[in-house]
């Protein structure tokens, strides 16, 4: 395996017309990926897709902004499948939600943490405008499973805070748009780093503004290599090794 996309949504409708071609481009690059659920139906669909391909795996969870009637037992049932390698994406998102939803989001987040610990699988966290609360919850709960901060575009200070809690940081396409995340890339050891697309969203340069896909994750590796002063092949090798160990694939 030469590349690994730690976070994508290939079960989303944006791939309805050409999913076989998207998957073929992944095969050509000899890469793997985790398909992330954002509610029960997309978690189930992601798992079904992963079961059809030996280079795909799934994660199941409820996005903090989703209004679905929450029942963690449904996700636990899905998570029993060996193709499910993580719990999430879950967490807190205060950017698009009303203040009165914060307590409910926290309750659901705690339920995901408990599930991840119960089944001994990593936790994939979505955080937007809520880092203070996420850090406080992680410091209090002290999860015994690996924790991945998805779509990490935080400051150097935030990088150090998450690393101090043992978290892994997953860097997405927007790190290629600007130099404002370079300090975070420099501070994060390659052994604590993942790369992701969050496809179909946030395509990296030179694909910015188009639908994203897992094959484009190489552009994230290119940027990290430039910032760290190491070959892109070394970034790819390290992030593949970390992903395989983390997700047990």
N, C-alpha and C positions, 0 to 999 in steps of 0.2 A: 504494500500500500504506500503510495507516494504523496498523497494529500488527504486531509480529513476536514470536512466541514462539520463543526460541532453543533450547528444550529440552523436548520432550514425547515421550510414548510411545503414540501413537494406535494402534499395532499390538497393544497389550496386550489381554487378554481382557475387561477392564473396559468396552471399547467395542463388544463383539460385538453387543449388542442394539440400539444406537442410533447407530452411527458416522455414517450419512448425516445425521442431525440435528445431530450435533456439528460435522460439516464445513460444514453449511449455516449454522450460527451463526458460523463463521469467515468464510464468504463475506459474510455480512451486515455484518460488521465490517471487511471489506476487509483481511484480515490474512494473513500467511504464517507458516510454522513449519518447524523442522527436527525430523524424527522420529529419535530416537536409538536405536541398537541397544545391547543389553546382552550379547548373545552372538551366535553365528552365525545362528541361526534368526530371532531378532528383528531382527537387522541386515538379513537377506534380506527379511523381511516388511515392514520399514519402507521399504526401497527399492522394493519392489513397489507399496506404497501411494503413495509419492511419485511414481512414474512415471505414476500415474493422474490426478494433479491438478497444475495449473500453479502452485499457491500452496504446495505442499509440497516439501521436499527431505529428504535422509537423511544420517545419519552412521552409520558402521559401526565396531564395536569390542566388546571383551569387558570387562565389569564386573569389577573386581578381586576381588569375592567369588564370582564364578561358578566352578564346578568343571569346566567344559567342557575337554576335551582341546584344548590351544591350538595352532593352526597359523596363523600370521600370513599365510601365502600365500592362505588362503581369503578373508581380509578384503581383501587386496590385489586379488584378482579382483573382488570386489564394488565396491571403491573406484574401479575403472576406469570405472564408469558415470558419465556427466556429472551425473546427479541426486544423486550422493554428493558432498557439499560439505565433509565433515570426517571426521576419524578420532576415534572415541571413542563411548561414554564409556569412558575407561580411567583408570588411576591407582592409588591406594593407599587401602585401607579397613581400618584396624586395629580398628574398633569391633566388628565382627562376626566377625573372623577370629582364628585361633590364632597365637601368636607365630611358630611354625615355618613359617607360610605367607608371611612377609614377604619372604624372598629370592625366592620364586617370583613374588610380586606385582611386585616390582621388575623382574625379568627381563621379564615381560610388558609392563610399562609402558615399558621401554626399547625393546622391539620396536615398540610403537605409535608412539613418538616417531620411530623410524627410518623407519617406513612413512609417517608424515605428511610427513617431510622429503623422502622419495623421490618422493612424488606431489604435493608442494607444496600440501597442503591443511591447514587449521587443525586444531589438536589440542584436544579437549574433555576436560577432566580432572575426574574424580570424586575427592574427597579427604575422608576422614573420620578424625579423630584421627591424621592423618599429615602435617600441614602442614610440620613440620620436615624430613621426608624428601623431600617433594615440592619444597620450596624448594631443598634441596641438590641434587637431581637436575636441576632446571631451571637452576640456577646453573652446574652442571658441564657439562650437555649444550648449553646455549645454543641451543635450537631456533630455526631460521631461519624458521619458520612462525608465524602467530599462535597464541597459547595462550589458551584460555578456561577460567577456573575456574568450573565449574558449581556451582549451588546455593550461592553464596557468602553465608555468614552469619558471617564472621569479624570480629575486632576491628579497631579503627582501625589498630593497629600492623601487623596482618596485611595489611590493605588496602595500606598503604604498602610492605610487603615485596614483595607481588605486583606492584604498580604499578612498583616499581623494576626489576623484571625484564621489564617491558613487557607484562604479562598484561592481558587483558580480564576483568572481573568480571561474572558473570551472577547477578542478584539474583532470588530466588524468592518465593513466597507468604508464607513465615514472616516476612519483613520487615514485613508488615502486622499481625502479632500483637502487636508490642511496640515500644518505642522503643530497645531495646538495640542495634539495628543502625544507628541514625540517624547515628552518627559515621562509620561506614564509607560510608554513602550520601553524606554531605557531603564526605568526602575523595576520593571517586572522581569524576573528571571525567566528564561525560556522554559524552564521546567515547570513553571506555574502558569504558563500561557497556552491558550487555545486560540484558534482562528475560526471565524464563522462568516456566513453570508447573511443570515436572517432572510434568505430568499423566500418570497419574491421581492422583498423590500431592500432599499438602501444599497443599490449596486455600487461597487467601487469604481474609481477611475481606472480605465478609460470607458467604462460602461455606464457611468453615472447618468441617471435619467431614464434608463431602460429597465425592463424587468430583470431582476437579479436571478442567478441560478448558481448551484453549488460549484460548478467548474470555475467560477470567477473568484473563488476563495484564494486562488494563487496570487491574485493582485494584493491581497492583504499580507500574504507572506513576503511578497516583494517589498512592500513598504516597511515591514518590520525589519527585514534584512538590511535595508538602506539605513534605517535609524540606528540599528545595533552594530552595523559594520560587519555583518556576516553574510555568507552566500544565501540566496533564497532557498537552495537545496537543504542547507542546515536548518533553517527555520521550519521547512516542511518536515524534515526528519524528526526534529524535536517535538513538533506539535502532533505529528502522527503517533509518536511513541507515548506522549502524555495522554492523548485521547484514548489510545488502546488500553493503557493501564487503568485510566480513570473509569472508563465504561466497560472494561472487561471484554473487549471484542478482539 
